[in-house]
Amino acid sequence: MKKITMSVVALSMTIMSYGQYTHNPIVDDLQEQNFKIDEVIDAIRMDMYYGHLEKSRGMFYVNQMIAIKRDNEINIAILTREQE
């Protein structure tokens, strides 16, 4: 009986919350871009470490990628605020 009660409660909570959250695929795309930017930054830093890329030029690229990532994070915040 206890399992049935918990199942009914879980089902009713699911039904009540359905439709309250609208999923925005643009936010997912921006978050995925941020993960890719992190991978590129790591690759640039590895190239600088192993001497394949000058440190000053590598830091310029890293700073540019960080600026793009920051813009993405601002856009994510704006888009999630609009959903509320």
Secondary structure, DSSP 4 states (H G I P E B T S, - for coil): -HHHHHHHHHHHHHHHHTTSS---HHHHHHHHHHHHHHHHHHHHHHHHHTTSS-HHHHHHHHHHHHHHHHHHHHHHHHHHHHH-
